[in-house]
Amino acid sequence: MNVVIDTNVIVSGVINPDGYPAKLLNWVINGTLKINVDSRILSEYSRVLNSHKFSFPGALVTHLLDYLSLESKLILPDPFLSSVKDSSDLPFIEIALHENIPLITGNKKHFINIKNLKLYSPKEFLTGFSSREE
């Protein structure tokens, strides 16, 4: 299943290996989910994961970014022409709308008024996805 995953979910998955974001990352690694990205999203993943704010081990970040670069589906989305609260959210919105796939984020309030956006928190997505599989 194709999804868009916000940077905050990736970071949370690395910080807490027992939380819902980490479960999403595990689903990406085992092939259950495929992250859809563009160059802006990959750049943001890199910038944030390499930030001194988090001090993640360099080798871990390198391996994760290499994996995401190789295994994600690269998309060239149509531009989203409405205004958004935070312009760094645009790539995530554009890909989710262009591909008509879920956007998974820990900051739903940033995206709440976007028409036709399939928006989920990590917990909501995992709960809904798991119940469909049963």
FENRABEL-V647657 format. One record per run of one state. SS is the DSSP state (alpha for helix, beta for strand, coil for the rest). FROM is the first residue (numbers start at 1). LEN is the number of residues. Records with the same first field share a line. If there is no record, write none. Layout:
BEGIN
SS=FROM-LEN ; FROM-LEN
END
This chain:
BEGIN
coil=1-1 ; 6-1 ; 16-4 ; 30-4 ; 38-1 ; 50-8 ; 72-1 ; 75-12 ; 100-2 ; 105-3 ; 111-8 ; 121-1 ; 134-1
beta=2-4 ; 34-4 ; 73-2 ; 102-3 ; 119-2
alpha=7-9 ; 20-10 ; 39-11 ; 58-14 ; 87-13 ; 108-3 ; 122-12
END
